[in-house]
Amino acid sequence: MEKGRLEGKVCIVTGGSRGIGAAIATAFAREGARVVIASRKLEGLAQVAEAINAEVPGSAWARACHVGKLEQLQELVSWTVGEVGLPQVLVNNAGTNPYFGPLMGVSDSLWDKTFEVNLKGAFWASRLVADKLVSARAAGSILSIASVVGMRAAPMQGVYGMTKAALISMTQTLAVELAAANIRCNAIAPGLVDTRLSKMLTGSAELTRMFTDKSALKRYAQPEEIAGMAVYLASDESSYVTGQTFCLDGGYTIT
Ligand SMILES: NC(=O)c1ccc[n+]([C@@H]2O[C@H](COP(=O)([O-])OP(=O)(O)OC[C@H]3O[C@@H](n4cnc5c(N)ncnc54)[C@H](OP(=O)(O)O)[C@@H]3O)[C@@H](O)[C@H]2O)c1
């Protein structure tokens, strides 16, 4: 049988209970990876892990973890090392967008929540995994799910856009600082993808058109359409790729 592109790799995917994270975890397992999926609620995670294990037995584990809480991330990474193996791949995918409105109107608490989950959690997870890799002298790949709104003005999604811009910056700096340790860091910037997070946009014909009219392909994506690039960036096929942000946006950013 042909070997999978991620054969032998242990991967952590945060926000793996649905949407883009679940699609990435499923694609990873199909390519031979062992995948630990994490999010706050075990219920959704368990369903995804069960579906993956039904297709690829023994390839998925579900762990509850709020990425905005350092001690829970420490527990996630230690548990993964002890029970599954050293994680050579981390996907910082967990994300939230609790405030939809003009930047001038955001409250401090919603600002803090957005930064805590989207940025601080991704940084903490990256540092925890990189520390383990450096101690073990092992190579790795850290992938963060940013957004096209981190590369452009993001009316009504300003704080969310700022966290995604910062994730892109974090990716570039970590790529330089961790290169000597053979840890590559990249980001994917999706356009509009059909998930629970984007329901506010996809649920409104007018807001959906603001994206689709401007994109070359004139439609939004399904979560599975993001997973192929994640497999590539996690795999050794991308061994010369680091510090990059790949727009998977149906041509939104070229018009
Ligand atoms: N959908 C889009 O149009 C779009 C576009 C560009 C970028 N993105 C990015 O893609 C990533 C995935 O989003 P999605 O669209 O797939 O959304 P989704 O379907 O709503 O999934 C979000 C995931 O994040 C988890 N999560 C939320 N808060 C968390 C926390 N504090 N700690 C741990 N896990 C948490 C959720 O699980 P629990 O509720 O169990 O915690 C869920 O698994 C996000 O980073 C998002 O910003 C999405």
Ligand as a Chemical Component Dictionary entry (heavy atoms), coordinates in Angstrom:
data_LIG
# 
_chem_comp.id                   LIG 
_chem_comp.type                 NON-POLYMER 
_chem_comp.pdbx_formal_charge   0 
_chem_comp.three_letter_code    LIG 
# 
loop_
_chem_comp_atom.comp_id 
_chem_comp_atom.atom_id 
_chem_comp_atom.alt_atom_id 
_chem_comp_atom.type_symbol 
_chem_comp_atom.charge 
_chem_comp_atom.model_Cartn_x 
_chem_comp_atom.model_Cartn_y 
_chem_comp_atom.model_Cartn_z 
_chem_comp_atom.pdbx_ordinal 
LIG N1  N1  N 0  -15.112 30.463 8.259  1  
LIG C1  C1  C 0  -14.442 31.431 7.641  2  
LIG O1  O1  O 0  -14.972 32.115 6.741  3  
LIG C2  C2  C 0  -13.017 31.711 8.021  4  
LIG C3  C3  C 0  -12.275 32.558 7.187  5  
LIG C4  C4  C 0  -10.952 32.811 7.512  6  
LIG C5  C5  C 0  -10.377 32.253 8.631  7  
LIG N2  N2  N 1  -11.129 31.426 9.429  8  
LIG C6  C6  C 0  -10.464 30.861 10.616 9  
LIG O2  O2  O 0  -10.535 29.456 10.562 10 
LIG C7  C7  C 0  -10.427 28.939 11.885 11 
LIG C8  C8  C 0  -11.512 27.887 12.103 12 
LIG O3  O3  O 0  -12.766 28.540 12.071 13 
LIG P1  P1  P 0  -14.073 27.895 11.432 14 
LIG O4  O4  O 0  -14.539 28.831 10.400 15 
LIG O5  O5  O -1 -13.845 26.473 11.102 16 
LIG O6  O6  O 0  -15.078 28.068 12.663 17 
LIG P2  P2  P 0  -15.971 27.042 13.517 18 
LIG O7  O7  O 0  -16.583 26.024 12.647 19 
LIG O8  O8  O 0  -16.851 27.915 14.332 20 
LIG O9  O9  O 0  -14.881 26.318 14.436 21 
LIG C9  C9  C 0  -14.192 27.008 15.439 22 
LIG C10 C10 C 0  -13.447 25.976 16.255 23 
LIG O10 O10 O 0  -12.671 26.654 17.270 24 
LIG C11 C11 C 0  -13.010 26.084 18.534 25 
LIG N3  N3  N 0  -12.819 27.101 19.560 26 
LIG C12 C12 C 0  -13.471 28.283 19.699 27 
LIG N4  N4  N 0  -13.029 28.930 20.792 28 
LIG C13 C13 C 0  -12.070 28.135 21.353 29 
LIG C14 C14 C 0  -11.247 28.240 22.493 30 
LIG N5  N5  N 0  -11.312 29.302 23.304 31 
LIG N6  N6  N 0  -10.396 27.222 22.777 32 
LIG C15 C15 C 0  -10.324 26.137 21.969 33 
LIG N7  N7  N 0  -11.078 25.977 20.873 34 
LIG C16 C16 C 0  -11.946 26.976 20.577 35 
LIG C17 C17 C 0  -14.437 25.583 18.387 36 
LIG O11 O11 O 0  -14.774 24.527 19.291 37 
LIG P3  P3  P 0  -15.417 24.748 20.763 38 
LIG O12 O12 O 0  -16.635 25.580 20.582 39 
LIG O13 O13 O 0  -15.657 23.352 21.253 40 
LIG O14 O14 O 0  -14.353 25.424 21.575 41 
LIG C18 C18 C 0  -14.372 25.009 16.976 42 
LIG O15 O15 O 0  -13.770 23.743 16.991 43 
LIG C19 C19 C 0  -10.527 30.133 12.821 44 
LIG O16 O16 O 0  -9.244  30.522 13.255 45 
LIG C20 C20 C 0  -11.119 31.207 11.937 46 
LIG O17 O17 O 0  -10.778 32.495 12.372 47 
LIG C21 C21 C 0  -12.422 31.142 9.144  48 
# 
loop_
_chem_comp_bond.comp_id 
_chem_comp_bond.atom_id_1 
_chem_comp_bond.atom_id_2 
_chem_comp_bond.value_order 
_chem_comp_bond.pdbx_ordinal 
LIG N1  C1  SING 1  
LIG C1  O1  DOUB 2  
LIG C1  C2  SING 3  
LIG C2  C3  SING 4  
LIG C2  C21 DOUB 5  
LIG C3  C4  DOUB 6  
LIG C4  C5  SING 7  
LIG C5  N2  DOUB 8  
LIG N2  C6  SING 9  
LIG N2  C21 SING 10 
LIG C6  O2  SING 11 
LIG C6  C20 SING 12 
LIG O2  C7  SING 13 
LIG C7  C8  SING 14 
LIG C7  C19 SING 15 
LIG C8  O3  SING 16 
LIG O3  P1  SING 17 
LIG P1  O4  DOUB 18 
LIG P1  O5  SING 19 
LIG P1  O6  SING 20 
LIG O6  P2  SING 21 
LIG P2  O7  DOUB 22 
LIG P2  O8  SING 23 
LIG P2  O9  SING 24 
LIG O9  C9  SING 25 
LIG C9  C10 SING 26 
LIG C10 O10 SING 27 
LIG C10 C18 SING 28 
LIG O10 C11 SING 29 
LIG C11 N3  SING 30 
LIG C11 C17 SING 31 
LIG N3  C12 SING 32 
LIG N3  C16 SING 33 
LIG C12 N4  DOUB 34 
LIG N4  C13 SING 35 
LIG C13 C14 SING 36 
LIG C13 C16 DOUB 37 
LIG C14 N5  SING 38 
LIG C14 N6  DOUB 39 
LIG N6  C15 SING 40 
LIG C15 N7  DOUB 41 
LIG N7  C16 SING 42 
LIG C17 O11 SING 43 
LIG C17 C18 SING 44 
LIG O11 P3  SING 45 
LIG P3  O12 DOUB 46 
LIG P3  O13 SING 47 
LIG P3  O14 SING 48 
LIG C18 O15 SING 49 
LIG C19 O16 SING 50 
LIG C19 C20 SING 51 
LIG C20 O17 SING 52 
# 
